[in-house]
Amino acid sequence: MDFELTPEQIQVRDMVREWAQREVAPYIREWDAKGEYHPEIYRRMGELGLLGLPIPERYGGGGFDYVTLALVCEELEAVDTFLRVAISVHVGLNSLTLLQWGTEEQKQRWLVPQARGEKLATFALTEPGAGSDAGHIQTRAVKDGDSYILNGEKMWISLANTADHFLVFATLDPALGHRGLCAFMVERGTPGLTTGSIHGKLGVRAGDTGWISLQNVRVPA
Ligand SMILES: Cc1cc2nc3c(=O)[nH]c(=O)nc-3n(C[C@H](O)[C@H](O)[C@H](O)COP(=O)(O)OP(=O)(O)OC[C@H]3O[C@@H](n4cnc5c(N)ncnc54)[C@H](O)[C@@H]3O)c2cc1C
């Protein structure tokens, strides 16, 4: 088995290393010390194609393999966790979920702009009372005609106060545990959805980690 990196993998790794070292590394100590957040960095990551790296080209991505994705994560993490977190939630948890499980209509509506870096996405599972124990989340989804109505609170969500698209987990019936869980795509601007950032964290201080409140948020079934 050949474990050598391909010329293409090396080219992407070196491009990301050079960018992160030039545009983020000189400032990150100050941003981290002050808890200063710079969302414009994500626009640059989108321009570099990082926000759609492993997504197929037909959905607006770069079509790169997972070794390339891992190399990019190493280079970003070497400068600061907040850079790599964006790849984890936007690409790994949201976009790859849409690619794997979304309908063609959902892919065209949400995955394509995410892969192009036009929209930022995140993943909202954790709640104030449920972390590892994800089967016991309390956010409820209640069917109402052609819609579901979502009510609940999410906590410790990366990009909560920045993302355009949210993959929100809710339960149809808390008594069902993990078997009652469903996932819904919700767009910022949907009535009843509000977000905020957590300040004074001990880590990821240059990144946006926050909360999401859902009060009678209506999403199509
Ligand atoms: C910076 C940051 C960003 C995050 N971003 C996101 C995000 O984007 N989206 C999202 O949904 N969530 C996010 N999270 C939440 C994260 O996924 C949770 O923190 C994680 O699931 C753990 O949950 P918890 O913090 O409630 O800890 P708990 O589940 O309360 O666990 C506390 C400790 O108990 C241990 N433990 C738990 N259960 C058991 C068991 N049965 N047996 C033995 N030990 C156990 C755990 O290993 C841990 O050490 C983020 C968290 C942080 C800190």
The ligand as a MOL file (V3000), in Angstrom:
LIG
                    3D

  0  0  0     0  0            999 V3000
M  V30 BEGIN CTAB
M  V30 COUNTS 53 58 0 0 0
M  V30 BEGIN ATOM
M  V30 1 C -16.0780 24.4560 22.1270 0
M  V30 2 C -17.2450 23.5370 21.9840 0
M  V30 3 C -17.9200 23.4820 20.7750 0
M  V30 4 C -19.0130 22.6330 20.6290 0
M  V30 5 N -19.6990 22.6170 19.4390 0
M  V30 6 C -20.8210 21.8690 19.3370 0
M  V30 7 C -21.6250 21.9240 18.1340 0
M  V30 8 O -21.2730 22.6000 17.1630 0
M  V30 9 N -22.7850 21.2170 18.1010 0
M  V30 10 C -23.2030 20.4470 19.1580 0
M  V30 11 O -24.2670 19.8420 19.0490 0
M  V30 12 N -22.4650 20.3710 20.3010 0
M  V30 13 C -21.2960 21.0630 20.4120 0
M  V30 14 N -20.5560 21.0240 21.5680 0
M  V30 15 C -21.0200 20.1900 22.6720 0
M  V30 16 C -20.2430 18.8990 22.8280 0
M  V30 17 O -20.5440 18.0250 21.7810 0
M  V30 18 C -20.5950 18.3580 24.2070 0
M  V30 19 O -19.8650 19.1180 25.1200 0
M  V30 20 C -20.2910 16.8970 24.3530 0
M  V30 21 O -21.2650 16.1450 23.6710 0
M  V30 22 C -20.2180 16.4710 25.8310 0
M  V30 23 O -21.3970 16.8340 26.4690 0
M  V30 24 P -21.3710 17.6230 27.8540 0
M  V30 25 O -20.4490 18.7980 27.7230 0
M  V30 26 O -22.7860 17.8790 28.2670 0
M  V30 27 O -20.6720 16.6460 28.8740 0
M  V30 28 P -21.3420 15.3910 29.5820 0
M  V30 29 O -22.1120 14.5630 28.6060 0
M  V30 30 O -22.0880 15.8810 30.8020 0
M  V30 31 O -20.0470 14.6080 30.0290 0
M  V30 32 C -19.2140 15.1140 31.0980 0
M  V30 33 C -18.1290 14.0680 31.3680 0
M  V30 34 O -18.7410 12.8220 31.7500 0
M  V30 35 C -18.2890 11.7690 30.9030 0
M  V30 36 N -19.4140 10.8430 30.6630 0
M  V30 37 C -20.6090 11.1440 30.1000 0
M  V30 38 N -21.4020 10.0690 30.0470 0
M  V30 39 C -20.6740 9.0430 30.5850 0
M  V30 40 C -20.9510 7.6520 30.8010 0
M  V30 41 N -22.1180 7.1040 30.4720 0
M  V30 42 N -19.9740 6.9070 31.3770 0
M  V30 43 C -18.7890 7.4450 31.7170 0
M  V30 44 N -18.4720 8.7600 31.5380 0
M  V30 45 C -19.4050 9.5250 30.9820 0
M  V30 46 C -17.8280 12.4480 29.6180 0
M  V30 47 O -16.8330 11.6820 28.9390 0
M  V30 48 C -17.2500 13.7610 30.1600 0
M  V30 49 O -15.9170 13.5920 30.5880 0
M  V30 50 C -19.4340 21.8290 21.7310 0
M  V30 51 C -18.7400 21.8770 22.9440 0
M  V30 52 C -17.6600 22.7150 23.0810 0
M  V30 53 C -16.9450 22.7580 24.4050 0
M  V30 END ATOM
M  V30 BEGIN BOND
M  V30 1 1 1 2
M  V30 2 1 2 3
M  V30 3 2 2 52
M  V30 4 2 3 4
M  V30 5 1 4 5
M  V30 6 1 4 50
M  V30 7 2 5 6
M  V30 8 1 6 7
M  V30 9 1 6 13
M  V30 10 2 7 8
M  V30 11 1 7 9
M  V30 12 1 9 10
M  V30 13 2 10 11
M  V30 14 1 10 12
M  V30 15 2 12 13
M  V30 16 1 13 14
M  V30 17 1 14 15
M  V30 18 1 14 50
M  V30 19 1 15 16
M  V30 20 1 16 17
M  V30 21 1 16 18
M  V30 22 1 18 19
M  V30 23 1 18 20
M  V30 24 1 20 21
M  V30 25 1 20 22
M  V30 26 1 22 23
M  V30 27 1 23 24
M  V30 28 2 24 25
M  V30 29 1 24 26
M  V30 30 1 24 27
M  V30 31 1 27 28
M  V30 32 2 28 29
M  V30 33 1 28 30
M  V30 34 1 28 31
M  V30 35 1 31 32
M  V30 36 1 32 33
M  V30 37 1 33 34
M  V30 38 1 33 48
M  V30 39 1 34 35
M  V30 40 1 35 36
M  V30 41 1 35 46
M  V30 42 1 36 37
M  V30 43 1 36 45
M  V30 44 2 37 38
M  V30 45 1 38 39
M  V30 46 1 39 40
M  V30 47 2 39 45
M  V30 48 1 40 41
M  V30 49 2 40 42
M  V30 50 1 42 43
M  V30 51 2 43 44
M  V30 52 1 44 45
M  V30 53 1 46 47
M  V30 54 1 46 48
M  V30 55 1 48 49
M  V30 56 2 50 51
M  V30 57 1 51 52
M  V30 58 1 52 53
M  V30 END BOND
M  V30 END CTAB
M  END
